[in-house]
C-alpha cells in the first residue's frame, strides 16, 4: 500500500502553478470585472490572491464561482509545438542582421519578421521586439550572440517560444512559452552569451492575433474600395 501511495500520480490541483496558469485565471477575473460579475475591490483582492497562489488548486478557488472557469476547463493548457525545422528548411542566410558594436541597435514596431534573424552585440546592446511584428511564416529562427554585450528579445504572449544555447561566464535565458493555438508562430532563439547576456521572454499584454486582425481589416477595406470602383 505504501508503495502504491508513493507512485500514485499527483492530483492536478496539487501541481505547482505556472505563469501560464496564473495568466489564465487573471484573464477570467478581468472578464468577470468587465461583465460586472465582480466589483473593483473583489477583483483587486482576487488578483492579489492569484499572485500569491502556489498550486493550481489554490488558483481555482478564485474563479470557481465564475462561468469563465467552467467554459475553459475543457480546453487544453497548450497544444504541441511544431517540431524544430529540419536542417536546410530555413535558409542559413539571415533575412536581416541587427548588429551593435560599442553601440546600440534595435528592431521594433511594425516590421516583417522573416524566417531568420541574426543579432550580434559586442560591447553593445541589441533589442528585438516582435510584439508588433508581422509574422509571414509560422517558424522564425533568431541567432543571438552576445560578447560583453546584451541581447533582449520580446515576443507576443500568445505565440510559442523555444531556446537552445548557453553562456560562458554569461547568461543565456529563454522563457519557454506554449501557445494554445497550434497554428501560432513559433520563435526559436539559438545562441551564446560570452561574458554577456541573451534574454528572450513574452511581452505581457501584446497579442499577435490582435495585430493580424488589424492588418486583415486594412486589407479588407482596400479590397472593398477597389471593388467599389
N, C-alpha and C positions, 0 to 999 in steps of 0.2 A: 504494500500500500504506500509506503513512504517513497519508494522508487517511482511509482506512478504519479505521485503528487509532484515530485521534483521534475519529471519530464512533461507534465501537462502544459499545454500552451498557455501563455499569459493572456488573460481576457483583454479584449480590445480597449475596455475602459481603463485598464491599469497601465496601458502603454504610455510612455513619456510623450508629451505633446510636442509637436514640431512647430516651426514658424508658420508652415502652411496650414496646420490645424487652427492656430490662433487667428490667422488671416480669414479663414473660412467663417469662424464664429463671429469675428468682428464685422464681416460683411453682412451677416444675418442681423446683427444688432443694429447696424446702420440702416438697413432696410426697414426694420421694425420702428425705428425712430422716425423715418420719413413717412411711414404709413400711420403714425400716431398711436401705435401699439405700446410704445414706451415714452415716458416723459424724458426731458433732457437730463434730469437728475438720475432717473433709473438707468438711462443709457450710460452716463458717466460712471455710475457705480459698477455696472456690469463690465464695462470695458476695463476698468481698473482690476476687477477680479480676473478677467481673461489674461491680462498681462502677468499676473502672479500665479496663474494655474500651472501645475506641473504635469498633470496627466490628462488624457483625453476625457476621462470620466468627469474630472473637475470642470473642464470646459463645457461639457454638455449640460451641466446644471444651469448655466446662464441662458440657455436657449430652449430648454425642454418645453416651455410654455408658449413658444413661438412657432407659427406654421412653417417658417422657412427651414427649421431644423428637420422637420419630417419630410418636406419636399426634397431635400438634398441628401437625405440619409442613404438613399439607394444608389446615389451616384458614386462612381469610383473616385478615390482620392487622386488618382492620376492614371494616365494610360502609358503604355511602354514607349520610351523614347526611341525613335527610329535608329537603327544600327549606324555606327560611325561610317562615314563614306569610305568605300573601298579605295585603295591606293590608285591614283590616276583619275578617280571620279571627279575630283575637284582639281583644276589646274594648279600647278606649283607656283605659277606666276601670280602675284597679287593683283587684284583689281585696283588697289590703292595702297600707298605706303604713307604712314604717319611717323615722322622722324623728328626727334628733339635731341640735339647735341649742345650741351651747355645752354639750353633754351627750353621753351615750352611749345607744345603743339596740341591741337585739339580737332576733333571732328564731332560735330553735334548739330542739332536742329534737323531740318528736313534734308535727307540725303539718301542715296541708294546704297544699300549695304554691300551688294555684290555677293560673290561666293567666297572670296578670300581677302583678308586684310592683314597687313603686316604693320606692327607697331614696334618702334625701337626708341628707347630712352637711354641716352648715355650722358650722365651728369645733367639730366634734364627731366622734364615731366611730360607725359602724354595722357590726354583724356579722350576716350572714345565713348560717346553717349549714343546708344542705339534706341533710346526711348521714343524718339520721334522719327526714326529712320523708316524707309520704305524697304520691306523685305521682298525682293523679287524671287528669291529661292528659299526653300524650306531649310536647307542646311548651309550654315555660314561658319567658316573657319577663321579664327583670329590667331595669328602668331605674335606673341608678345615677348619681347626680350628687354630686360632692364639691367643696365650695368651702372651702378652708382646712381640710379635714377628711379622713377616712379611711373608705372602704367596703371591707370584707373579705367575700368570698363564697366559701363552701366547698361542694363538691358531692361525691356519692359517686363513687368512681373508676371505676365501670362504666357511667356514662352518657356522653352526648356533650355537649361544652361549646363554645360559639362566642361571639365577642365583636366588637362594632363600636363604635368610639368613639375618643377621643383625649384628649390633655392639653394644657392651656395653662399652661405653667410648672408642670406637674404630671405625674403618672404614671398612665396607663391601661394595665393589663396583664391580659390574659385568656389563660390557658394552654389552647390548643386540645386537645380530648380527643375521641377516637373510640371508641365502644363497639363491641364485636364483635357485639352484638345489634341488629339493625335496628329492633326494636320498643322499644328502651330509650328512656327520656326524653331530651329534648334541651333544654338550658338555653341561651338566648341572652341575653347581657349587653350592653346598649346604654348609652352614657352618656358623660360628660365629667368630667375632673378638672381643676379650676381652682385652681392652687396647692395641690393636694391629691393624694389617692391613691385609685385604684379598682383592686382586685386580685381576680381570680377564678381559683381553681385547685382540683384534686381534693384530697380529704382521704383520705390513704392508709389503707387498711385498712377503709374504710367502703364497703359494697356495698348498693345499693338492692335487689337480689334477696333478700338475707337479711332485710331489713326487710319486704318484701312477703310473703315466706313466713311470717313470724311473724304478720303481720296475717291472712293467709288461714287459718292454723291456728286463730286465735281465732274467726274467723267459722265455720269448720267445727265447732268444739267447741260453739258456741252453737246452731248448726243441729241438731246431733245431740241436744243436750239438749232442744231444743224438740220435735223429732220423737219423742223418747222419752216425752214427756208425752202 
